Structures are given as C-alpha cells and as structure tokens.
Amino acid sequence: MPWKETDVMNLRTEFALKSLDSKIVFQDLCREYGISRKTGYKWKKRFLEEGFNGLYDLTRRPKCSPQQLTEDIVCEVIRFKRLHPTWGPRKIRELYLRAYGETPSLSSCKRVLNKAGLVNHRRRRRQRDPRRLTQAVTAHGPNDIWTVDFKGWWRIRPDQRCEPLTIRDDFSRYVLEVSAMGSTSSQAVRAEFERVFSRYGLPSIIRSDNGTPFSSSRAPLGLSKLSVWWIGLGIRLDRIAPGHPEQNGGHERMHRDIRMELQGVIEGDLSHQQDAFDIWRRTFNYERPHEALNMKVPAEVYKPSSLRYREVENIDYSQDYIVRRVDTSGRICIQHKYIFISTSLSGWNVGLKYLSEQCMEVWFDYLRMGEIDLKAEVFICSVQEQTIDTPEKVLPMS
C-alpha cells in the first residue's frame, strides 16, 4: 500500500526514527507502514543523509531540458525589454525574431519578463458602446483615414509649453507627424498640415475630436477655418462624439505611449523636444511591430497617397446652385440682402438652392449647412451632424 495522504510527513518521520532501532525487524516495520522494503530503505537512506528535509518529496522537474532557454537568450530578451520598457512580450518576441531569425515561444518570453519583474499587470476596463454623432467609418487601406489630435501639453520652461500635434494613418498605424508646437492656433496647425500634405499627399477622411482648432462650437456644423480648408482640398470630416476619446482609441493609445516615454523626460526647448519626437517616431514606424498588422511595422504597410496636394482657389458647384462668396464678415449677399453665415467660411464659395420663394438651402461642398429665411433675413443652421456618405449634391473643384 502507498503512504496515506493524511499527515504523510508524520508517518515518514515515525518510520525513519523506528528504522534506526536495531531491535525492530526492518521487514516487519515496512509491512506495518504498508510500504515495500525498497521504499523503506530509500526513506531511511535519505533521512540519514539529509535529516528531516530528506523526507519531503523531490521536485519532478527534470535536471536538464532541451527546450530550456539559455542564459544568453534570457539576457537578450531582458535587454530588448529594457530598451523598450512600454512594449509587451509579443513585440519583444518579434524584435528578437527580427534580430536573430529564431525566437523563444511567447509563453517563454512572458515567463522571463514576469520573473524579471518587468511586467506591469493592468486591470481590464469594461467596454463601453457610446453613440457617436457622426457615422463611424473604417479604413480599408492607407490614407483612407488620418487621425489627428493634440497630446496634452507639458511645460518645458516657466513661460513656455510644449503642445505635441500628432497625425497618424489609421489603417497602417504609421505616425505621419509628431510636432512640438508652442501654439494650437489654426494658422500654426495649417502650416504643419501643409508640410505633411506636401510629403505624403492627401487622405480621404480626417478624424478629429471637437476641440480647437479642428472644430468650432460657434460655427454651423462645428466648422472651423482649418476644417473648412480640409473640405476645400476634397477631404471629408469625421468627428467623434464629444467626451468619448475611445472612439479614436488607436490615436489615444499612441498618446499613452508618448506620455510614458517622452513626457517630462526631455530637457531643453522646443527644438530639443522635436529632436526626441523624430527619434521616437522613427522607432514607432520602423521598429515597433503591431499585433493588428500581424506583427509588421507600420512602415511595411504604409505608402504615400496618390492624391497629391495642391492649393485650391475655391469650390465649384453644379449649375443647379447659385454660387455666392462669403465675405470677411461671414456674410453673403442674396436679393440685395446681407445674410450672416459664418466667419469660418470667409473667402469660400457656398451653393444656394431655392426650396421655396422665401427659403433657400445653403451647401458648403458636400455639407448641408442649413437654410436661409429670406423674409426674416436669417440663416438657420442644420441641427444634425452630416454623415460621411452624404450624397454629393455639390461638386468640388477637380
């Protein structure tokens, strides 16, 4: 019979002590405890050599294993992790594979990093499904959707802040720009976009939040001077719902990396911040693998847009529309009456179409801005946000 499971150490201890008594027949002692003589001699020997510690069960782990990681592999995995402390085991494993052509298993990488204390375990958050104000769209290729936002500022001098402007391709995760800006003005942001457009071409859609300078709370449909310029270039707008940054989750995830790896660790003025941003952006695009890309790096997926950037003078409309240019005060003249529309549209053409003798629709490119009550001489803006796939009733300049 095998050892009883209950209080097995006490039984082994009793047996070992009794086995030292020369007056007791060893064979009878083994029979009393229900074990074979071979097992009895084993425990007696271990007790004589190791004392009471020898009565504990030994580990079943083999002394050597052909699958066990070598010290060099363990050290290299840890080295990659220390170079990129915010990257997870999947990305670290991919780096090792790219460097050496072979790699330990994912579970081995997780075990090594966990034992080294290099894993931060996060509590999972409950998923929410908020409604967005505009129709959600999905990128099916590079330059289908660009996402843009300002990473929260940090102070670099008592009188100066760093405002990182981030622009990213949603499909490939390629970071097009991280710009260390000292201002969030529309003119400064437009200058950055002119440079990015000149280098990469134009996207089909730009996704942003409702903050300045991407949107204006005082203008119809939230159009700011910057977003009006985007529309003039033939770019559609996709705004997330106010207060729901998770609707632009990939961009916010990138911001978390910037916060953990860059914020507060760079010394110097804006030029020094920009130098660090450029190094980080290159690492993100050319070295960091992404699970959503089957562990490819963004540079392996992204390619510049075939829509080249060129400035447009204005927007053309079909013959069904009456065209009026918005003056510097944000007004248009119709039937010798000046109607205020929005200063965001200053200098741009709008398309007008009669609904009745006293009512006209106002369109800016593909967006229905609202209606003009000619009798009351007022413009009534549209209440609901336009969707991305609104039928084209106006024709932008080709």
Buried (B, 14 or more C-beta within 10 A) or exposed (E): EEBEEEEBEEBBBBBBEBBEEEEEEBEEBBBEBEBEEEBBEEBBEBBEEEEEEBBEEEEEEEEEEEEEBEEEBBEBBBEBBEEBEEBBBBBBBBBBBEEEEEBBEEEBBBBBBEEEEBBEEEEEEEEEEEEBBBEEBEBEEBBBBBBBBBBEBBEBEEEEBBBBBBBBBBBBBBBBBBBBBBEBEBEBBBEBBEEBBEEBBBBBBBBBBBBBBBBBEEBBBBBBBBBBBBBBBBBBBBBBBBEBBBBBEBBBEBBEBBBEBBBEEBEEBBEBBBEBBBEBBEBBBEBBBBEEBEBBBBBBBBBEBEBEBEEBEEBBBEEEBBBBEBBEEBBBEBEEEEBBBBBBBBEBBBBBBBEEEEBBBBBBBBBBBBBBEBEEEEBBBBEEBBEBEEEEBBBBBE
